[in-house]
Amino acid sequence: MHALAAFLPDESFDKVVHYLHRYKVHLTVTRERKSVLGDYRSAVHGKNHRITVNSNLNKYAFLITLLHELAHLLTYEHHGHRVSAHGKEWKMIYGRMLADFVNHNIFPADIEAELKRSLTNPAAGSCAEEHLMRVLRRYDAEKENIMLVEEVPLNTLFVTKDGRVFRKGEKLRKRYRCTEVKTRLVYLFSAIYEVVPVK
């Protein structure tokens, strides 16, 4: 359990471990997954609650993701499968948990300010909160040649993690219209999606 401390911000370990012990959580720190940052599976057939969190997250993103998944656990404990995954019950529990950690001065001021904005109506994931993601990114280890889609110049090329090449187009509300060079198919990209620019 003490190995977990390396993934968490200072002053948060004891509070996190309290939740893990109280609810008998089997926590797995996994390799990077492109589609999710974390995951929750309820306790069934005598098994413990299971939570996974990606190991490549910075310590603040790791904690926020873990709290997101713990909020699913608490929502399940109180309501079972009778409520929607990211409905008002989950939002209330997650907001309350975030507020508890924010009030203990665990996060830097810029992250704290973004979290306070979302306490009453948190999004389904930190990825859905673009302002929070931009701030959390400041605490990532430096990534060579990585840019956000919004930082790539218009009409220039970029490569995604799976090796596909796109030309960046105009912004449509929140997403960018980009054309895959090989297939000429059009995809909509989040402004904060990480890519490699083609020089």
Residue pairs with C-beta under 8 A, 6 or more apart in sequence:
1 17
1 20
4 13
4 16
4 17
4 27
4 29
5 13
7 29
7 53
7 55
7 57
7 59
7 62
8 16
8 59
8 62
8 63
9 59
9 60
9 63
9 106
9 107
10 106
11 104
11 105
11 106
12 63
12 101
12 104
12 106
15 100
15 101
15 104
16 63
16 66
19 25
19 70
20 27
23 49
23 70
23 73
23 74
23 77
24 43
24 48
24 49
25 48
25 49
25 50
25 51
25 70
25 73
26 47
26 48
26 49
26 50
26 51
27 51
27 52
27 53
27 66
28 50
28 51
28 52
28 53
29 52
29 53
29 54
29 55
30 52
30 53
30 54
30 55
31 54
31 55
31 56
32 54
32 55
32 56
33 54
34 161
36 54
37 53
37 54
37 57
37 61
37 65
37 125
37 126
37 127
38 51
38 52
38 53
38 54
38 65
38 66
38 68
38 69
39 51
39 52
39 69
40 49
40 50
40 51
40 69
40 70
40 72
40 73
40 76
41 49
41 50
41 51
42 49
42 73
42 76
43 49
43 50
49 73
49 76
51 66
51 69
51 70
51 73
52 69
53 62
53 65
53 66
53 69
54 62
54 65
57 65
58 136
58 139
58 140
58 141
59 139
60 107
60 108
60 111
60 136
60 139
61 126
61 136
61 139
61 140
63 101
63 106
64 98
64 115
64 126
64 132
64 136
65 126
67 94
67 97
67 98
67 101
68 94
68 125
68 126
70 97
71 90
71 93
71 94
71 97
72 85
72 90
74 93
74 97
75 83
75 89
75 90
75 93
78 89
78 93
79 89
83 89
83 90
84 90
85 124
86 124
91 121
91 122
94 122
95 118
95 119
95 120
95 121
95 122
98 115
98 118
98 119
98 122
99 119
101 107
102 112
102 115
102 116
102 119
105 112
107 115
108 139
110 135
110 138
111 132
111 135
111 136
111 139
114 129
114 131
114 132
114 135
115 132
117 131
118 129
118 132
122 129
123 129
126 132
126 133
126 136
127 133
127 190
127 192
130 174
130 190
130 191
130 192
133 192
134 148
134 192
137 148
137 192
143 194
145 196
145 197
146 194
146 195
146 196
147 158
147 194
147 195
147 196
147 197
148 191
148 192
148 193
148 194
148 195
149 158
149 168
149 176
149 178
149 189
149 190
149 191
149 192
149 193
149 195
150 176
150 191
150 192
152 158
152 168
152 195
152 197
153 168
154 168
154 169
154 170
155 167
155 168
155 169
156 167
156 168
156 197
156 198
157 165
157 166
157 167
157 168
157 181
157 197
157 198
158 165
158 166
158 168
158 178
158 195
158 196
158 197
158 198
159 165
159 166
159 195
159 196
159 197
159 198
160 166
160 193
160 195
161 194
161 195
164 180
164 182
165 180
165 181
165 182
165 198
166 178
166 179
166 180
166 181
166 187
166 189
166 195
167 178
167 179
167 181
168 176
168 178
168 189
169 176
169 177
169 178
169 179
169 186
170 176
170 177
171 177
171 191
172 188
174 190
174 191
175 188
175 189
175 190
175 191
176 188
176 189
176 191
177 186
177 187
177 188
178 186
178 187
178 188
178 189
179 185
179 186
179 187
180 186
180 187
189 195
